[in-house]
Amino acid sequence: MGMKKSEFAKRIYKQRQNVNDLLSKESIDTSDLLLISEVLKFDFFIEYSNLLNINKQNTNTLNENRKEIEFLKGIIDSQKLSLDLLIKKEK
């Protein structure tokens, strides 16, 4: 946004040095993130929400794929049994 850190610090009620510390942290308190979102006019929470939805979709797809694999293994096992019976019958 082209905002200087000193202006940003003022808008989130922190000193400039505290802004540097805040931005270098691995995680940010939700109340700070809410204030930052308001100041920058960007919803950071929706970014995390989208990430959670993507992970949920991937998990669902993975579970569906596992079920299909088990189903197909069952078909293969059944076909193997049929082949074994046919081979024994021909002998």
Helices and strands as residue ranges (DSSP letters): H 5-11, H 16-24, H 30-40, H 44-90
